[in-house]
Amino acid sequence: MSTTNNDTSDIKKAADNADVQQIEQNLQYNKQADAPEPLTDAQKTPFIDEDVRTDK
């Protein structure tokens, strides 16, 4: 059972210890995501068998 007035919660602790400058810096940093890895043949297997598709 949880209470909304529990001042020792992890969320409350995190909010109290948040570094505003670090958060702002992290939000401004435009790190580009790495390109996705190519799929293997096993990963390219369709979820629906092509023989039973009715949408083509």
Order of alpha helices (4+ residues) and beta strands (2+ residues): alpha-alpha
